Amino acid sequence: MAEPQVISVEDLLQRVGSIFESCGLRPESAQAVARVIVAGERDNCKSHGIYRIEGCLRVLQAGKVVPDAIPEVVDSGKSVIEVKAHGGFSPPAFEAALSTLVGRTKENGVAALVIRDCLHFSALWHDVEALAANGLASLSMCPSYASVAPTGGSEPLLGTNPIAFGWPRPDAHPYVFDFATSVAARGEIELHRRAGTPIPDGWAVDREGNPTNDPEAALAGAMLPFGAHKGSAISTMVELLAGAMLGEFMSKEALDFVGGTHLLPRHGALVVAFDPATFAARSGRDPLAEGERLLTAISGQGARLPSQRRFAAREQSLRDGIKLSAEEMAQLDRFDREGLTAVQD
């Protein structure tokens, strides 16, 4: 077996950005997409790393995303800011509106960003970390496409519907969690399919509604919410807040639009940001110091804070580079060489 190859974060960013530019994305958009994908690989989140390149190229090849879309920020001066992605990828839209969202949140204490008509493929921790870097707490959420059955049902109706939260910390990585409201992300099941390994119990049912450990049967059937009725309720909340409330696709509509789960979904997204200093201004207390009391008490008991593993992987990648298998490097070479034709069926 060939030894893994090491590539620096900067070099991988250049390679991934170049692939997307060659496939028609504006340089700014290509780099925004590359930053999110490389961040996933850097943090050893393989299901959101370079694995996502192929899915992004497939929607480009299928014409389900607008490669040269220019995000348009619509700012009425109120607490709700909109950015029209115009059918493009979500990271360029978020980056286009970030400074406006930060400024409005610090001005009003709370502000929300509505991302309209975007192709969404990325983890949400990227959004909340960017806001935490500006001293803000935040929530980010979006629907997906219908691939999850509600608890007690057997037909896909909900999406994996991720939700992320970020809290700034003065002298440490932010407190961040980001998880799908399904038991596992769809990408995790796809990775099991590619590896030929079974999925754990409780992740999914087959087309007949029977529990399955077969990733092929799971992908053809329905995934399940985490925490039974609790996860199902939270997933429904995401559908309502980030779909119905925004006037954007919910997961069933997103599935109908793309025509199946073989392509990435197109829908909207919601990011809500909070300025702790504004909320605590009349309390006489420092909200970040109070937060540190809780977080250090948790870790002081030996409990692991969410994202600690990811932050440790990040530090190692920035210091030592990212290890990619020979197969992964060969795939990058093929995307470089062949562009969109590399993913044609």
C-alpha positions in Angstrom: 0.0 0.0 0.0 1.3 3.4 -1.0 2.4 5.7 1.9 0.2 8.8 2.6 1.4 12.0 1.0 1.7 15.2 3.0 0.5 18.6 1.6 0.5 21.9 3.3 -2.8 23.6 4.1 -1.8 26.5 1.8 -0.9 24.2 -1.1 -4.1 22.2 -0.7 -6.1 25.5 -0.7 -4.4 26.6 -3.9 -5.1 23.2 -5.6 -8.8 23.0 -4.6 -9.4 26.7 -5.6 -7.8 26.1 -8.9 -10.0 23.1 -9.6 -13.1 25.2 -9.0 -11.8 28.1 -11.1 -11.2 25.8 -14.0 -14.8 24.6 -13.7 -16.2 28.1 -14.1 -16.4 29.7 -10.7 -15.3 33.3 -10.1 -11.9 33.4 -8.4 -13.5 34.9 -5.3 -16.1 32.2 -5.2 -13.7 29.4 -5.9 -11.5 30.5 -3.0 -14.5 30.7 -0.6 -15.6 27.2 -1.5 -12.0 25.9 -1.3 -11.6 27.5 2.2 -14.5 25.6 3.6 -13.5 22.3 2.0 -9.8 22.6 3.0 -10.9 23.5 6.6 -12.8 20.3 6.8 -9.7 18.3 5.7 -7.4 20.4 7.9 -9.6 19.6 10.9 -9.8 15.8 10.0 -13.5 16.0 9.3 -13.2 13.7 6.3 -16.9 13.8 5.4 -16.6 17.6 4.9 -13.1 17.7 3.4 -12.0 17.0 -0.2 -14.6 14.3 -0.3 -17.0 17.2 -1.0 -15.2 18.2 -4.2 -16.8 15.5 -6.3 -20.3 16.4 -5.1 -19.8 20.1 -5.9 -18.5 19.2 -9.4 -21.5 17.0 -10.0 -24.0 19.8 -9.3 -22.0 22.0 -11.6 -22.0 19.4 -14.3 -25.7 18.9 -13.9 -26.4 22.6 -14.1 -28.0 22.8 -10.6 -25.7 25.5 -9.4 -24.8 28.8 -11.0 -20.9 28.9 -11.2 -20.5 32.6 -11.8 -23.2 33.8 -9.4 -22.3 37.0 -7.6 -23.8 37.2 -4.1 -26.0 40.3 -3.5 -26.3 41.7 0.0 -29.7 43.3 0.6 -29.5 45.5 3.7 -32.5 47.5 4.7 -30.8 48.7 7.9 -32.8 46.4 10.1 -31.8 43.4 12.2 -32.5 41.0 9.4 -30.0 41.1 6.6 -30.4 39.1 3.4 -27.9 37.8 0.9 -29.1 36.5 -2.4 -26.8 33.7 -3.5 -28.5 33.7 -6.9 -28.2 29.9 -7.2 -24.5 29.9 -6.3 -22.6 28.1 -3.6 -23.3 29.1 0.0 -19.7 30.0 1.3 -19.3 33.0 -1.1 -22.7 34.3 0.0 -21.9 34.0 3.7 -18.5 35.7 3.2 -20.2 38.6 1.3 -22.5 39.4 4.2 -20.3 38.6 7.1 -19.0 42.1 7.9 -22.5 43.5 7.6 -23.9 40.9 10.0 -21.1 41.5 12.5 -21.6 45.3 12.4 -25.4 45.1 12.8 -25.1 42.6 15.6 -22.8 44.9 17.6 -25.1 47.8 16.8 -28.4 46.1 17.9 -27.3 43.2 20.1 -28.8 40.6 17.8 -29.1 40.3 14.1 -30.0 37.5 11.6 -28.6 36.6 8.2 -30.9 35.0 5.6 -29.1 33.3 2.8 -31.4 32.8 -0.2 -31.2 30.3 -3.0 -27.9 28.7 -2.3 -26.3 25.4 -3.0 -25.3 24.2 0.4 -22.6 21.5 1.0 -20.5 22.7 3.9 -20.3 22.1 7.7 -21.9 25.0 9.7 -19.0 25.4 12.2 -17.3 27.5 9.7 -20.0 30.1 10.0 -20.2 30.2 13.8 -16.3 30.2 14.2 -16.1 33.3 11.9 -18.6 35.0 14.2 -16.9 33.9 17.4 -13.7 35.4 16.0 -15.5 38.7 16.1 -16.6 38.2 19.7 -20.2 37.1 18.9 -22.2 34.0 19.8 -24.3 32.5 17.1 -26.6 29.8 15.7 -26.5 28.5 12.2 -29.0 26.1 10.6 -30.3 24.9 7.3 -32.6 22.2 5.9 -31.2 19.7 3.5 -33.1 17.3 1.2 -35.6 14.8 2.4 -33.6 11.8 3.5 -34.7 11.3 7.1 -37.9 9.8 8.4 -39.6 11.5 11.3 -39.7 9.3 14.5 -42.5 6.8 14.1 -42.5 7.2 10.3 -40.7 5.4 7.5 -40.7 7.8 4.6 -38.0 10.4 4.1 -39.5 13.9 4.8 -37.0 15.8 6.9 -33.4 16.6 6.0 -30.3 15.9 8.0 -30.9 19.5 9.0 -27.7 20.5 10.8 -27.5 23.1 13.5 -24.4 24.8 14.9 -23.6 27.0 17.9 -20.6 29.1 18.6 -19.5 31.0 21.8 -16.4 33.2 21.8 -13.6 32.5 24.3 -10.9 35.1 25.0 -7.8 32.9 25.2 -8.9 29.6 23.6 -10.7 28.2 20.6 -14.4 29.0 20.7 -16.9 26.7 22.2 -18.5 25.1 19.0 -20.8 22.3 18.3 -22.2 21.4 14.9 -24.2 18.3 14.3 -26.8 16.9 12.0 -30.2 16.2 13.5 -30.0 12.8 11.9 -28.1 10.1 13.9 -25.3 10.6 11.4 -24.5 12.9 8.4 -25.4 11.4 5.1 -21.7 11.8 4.1 -20.8 9.4 6.9 -23.0 6.7 5.4 -21.6 7.4 2.0 -18.1 6.9 3.4 -19.1 3.5 4.8 -20.6 2.6 1.4 -17.3 3.5 -0.3 -15.3 1.5 2.3 -17.6 -1.5 2.1 -18.2 -1.4 5.9 -21.6 -1.7 7.7 -23.2 1.2 9.4 -24.0 1.0 13.2 -27.3 0.0 14.5 -30.0 2.7 14.7 -28.7 4.9 11.9 -31.2 4.0 9.2 -34.0 1.9 7.8 -34.4 0.4 4.4 -37.2 1.1 1.8 -39.6 -1.2 3.7 -38.9 0.6 7.0 -36.8 -2.2 8.5 -33.6 -1.4 10.5 -30.5 -1.9 8.3 -26.7 -2.0 8.7 -26.2 -2.0 4.9 -25.1 1.5 3.8 -26.6 0.9 0.3 -30.0 0.0 1.7 -29.7 3.0 4.1 -29.1 5.4 1.3 -32.0 4.0 -0.7 -34.2 4.1 2.4 -34.3 6.7 5.2 -31.9 7.9 7.9 -33.3 8.3 11.4 -33.2 11.4 13.7 -30.9 11.3 16.8 -32.6 11.0 20.1 -35.9 9.7 18.7 -38.7 12.2 19.2 -36.4 14.9 20.5 -34.2 14.9 17.4 -37.3 14.7 15.2 -38.7 17.8 16.9 -35.4 19.7 16.6 -35.2 18.7 12.9 -38.7 20.0 12.3 -37.8 23.3 14.0 -34.9 23.7 11.5 -37.3 23.0 8.6 -39.7 25.8 9.9 -37.1 28.4 10.9 -34.6 27.9 8.0 -37.2 26.9 5.4 -40.8 27.9 5.9 -40.0 31.1 7.8 -37.5 32.3 5.1 -39.8 31.4 2.2 -37.1 29.0 0.9 -37.2 25.4 0.1 -37.9 22.9 2.8 -36.2 19.5 2.5 -39.0 17.8 0.4 -39.0 20.7 -2.1 -35.2 20.6 -2.2 -35.3 16.9 -3.0 -37.9 17.5 -5.8 -35.7 20.3 -7.3 -32.5 18.3 -7.6 -34.4 15.1 -8.6 -32.8 12.8 -6.1 -30.2 12.5 -3.4 -27.4 11.9 -5.9 -26.8 15.7 -6.1 -26.2 18.3 -3.3 -29.3 20.3 -2.2 -30.3 23.8 -3.0 -32.2 25.8 -0.4 -31.7 28.7 2.0 -30.0 29.1 5.4 -30.4 31.1 8.6 -27.6 32.5 10.8 -28.5 34.4 14.0 -25.8 36.3 15.9 -25.7 37.7 19.4 -23.4 40.2 21.0 -22.9 39.0 24.6 -21.6 42.4 25.7 -24.9 44.0 24.7 -27.0 41.5 26.5 -25.0 41.7 29.7 -24.4 45.5 29.6 -26.6 46.3 32.6 -25.8 43.2 34.7 -22.4 44.3 35.9 -21.0 40.9 34.9 -18.6 39.9 32.1 -20.5 37.4 30.0 -17.3 35.9 28.6 -15.8 35.5 32.0 -19.0 33.8 33.2 -18.8 31.5 30.2 -15.3 30.6 31.1 -16.4 29.6 34.6 -18.8 27.0 33.1 -16.5 25.8 30.4 -13.5 25.3 32.6 -15.7 23.6 35.2 -16.8 21.1 32.5 -13.3 20.4 31.2 -12.0 20.3 34.9 -14.1 17.2 35.4 -12.3 15.5 32.6 -15.2 16.0 30.2 -14.3 16.8 26.6 -15.7 20.0 25.1 -17.1 19.6 21.6 -14.7 20.3 18.7 -11.6 19.8 20.9 -10.6 16.8 18.7 -11.1 19.0 15.6 -9.0 21.9 17.0 -6.2 19.5 18.0 -6.2 18.1 14.4 -6.1 21.7 13.1 -3.0 22.6 15.1 -1.3 19.4 13.8 -2.2 20.1 10.2 -1.0 23.7 10.3 2.2 22.5 11.9 2.9 19.3 9.9 0.7 19.4 6.9 -2.3 17.3 5.8 -1.9 13.6 5.1 -3.8 12.4 2.0 -3.8 8.9 0.6 -2.4 8.1 -2.8 -6.0 7.6 -4.0 -7.0 11.0 -2.7 -4.0 12.7 -4.4 -4.8 10.8 -7.6 -8.3 12.1 -7.5 -7.1 15.7 -7.1 -4.8 15.2 -10.1 -7.8 13.9 -12.1 -10.0 16.8 -11.2 -7.1 19.1 -12.1 -6.7 17.4 -15.4 -10.2 16.6 -16.5 -12.4 19.2 -14.7 -16.1 18.4 -14.9 -15.6 15.5 -17.2 -14.0 13.7 -14.3 -17.4 13.2 -12.7 -19.6 12.4 -15.7 -21.4 9.0 -15.4 
